[in-house]
Amino acid sequence: MDDLTSGQLEALRDLARKKTGAAVPFVNISAARALTDLGLAERSQEGWDITPAGAAYLARQGGPPLGA
């Protein structure tokens, strides 16, 4: 998988925080759609949610733990 743009990576991190119940800012629709196309996010009634593949991608990036 190609590297994500900074906007896509930010949106993916926001979706990860959203999954923990944290309040997150507005998620960029274009970035969320791109993440969906890559299988890293999925559309839901509440907007977009991170997928297990998206969580695994973030874990491989070695970023801060979720909720930090």
C-alpha positions in Angstrom: 0.0 0.0 0.0 1.3 3.4 -0.8 2.0 5.9 1.9 -1.0 8.0 2.9 -1.1 11.8 2.4 -0.8 13.8 5.6 -4.5 14.6 5.4 -5.4 10.9 5.1 -3.2 9.9 7.9 -4.7 12.7 10.1 -8.2 11.5 9.2 -7.2 7.8 10.0 -5.8 8.9 13.4 -9.0 10.9 14.1 -11.1 7.8 13.3 -8.9 5.7 15.7 -9.5 8.3 18.4 -13.2 8.3 17.6 -13.3 4.5 18.1 -12.1 5.0 21.7 -14.9 7.4 22.4 -12.9 10.6 22.2 -14.4 13.7 20.6 -12.8 14.3 17.2 -12.9 17.2 14.8 -14.7 17.1 11.5 -13.2 14.4 9.3 -12.2 15.5 5.8 -14.7 13.8 3.5 -12.2 13.4 0.7 -9.6 11.8 3.0 -12.3 9.5 4.5 -13.4 8.4 1.0 -9.8 7.6 0.0 -9.4 5.6 3.2 -12.6 3.7 2.4 -11.3 2.9 -1.1 -8.1 1.5 0.6 -10.1 -0.6 3.1 -8.8 1.4 6.0 -12.2 3.0 6.9 -15.8 2.2 6.3 -18.9 4.3 6.0 -21.4 4.0 8.9 -24.5 5.9 10.1 -22.3 8.0 12.3 -20.0 8.9 9.4 -16.8 6.9 9.0 -15.2 4.2 11.2 -11.7 2.8 11.2 -11.4 -0.8 10.1 -9.2 -3.5 11.5 -6.9 -2.9 8.5 -6.8 0.8 9.3 -5.9 0.1 13.0 -3.1 -2.3 11.8 -1.8 0.3 9.4 -1.5 2.8 12.3 0.2 0.3 14.5 2.8 -0.4 11.8 3.4 3.4 11.6 4.6 3.4 15.2 2.6 6.4 16.2 1.6 7.3 19.7 -0.9 4.9 21.4 -4.5 5.5 20.8 -6.0 8.0 23.2 -2.7 9.7 23.8 
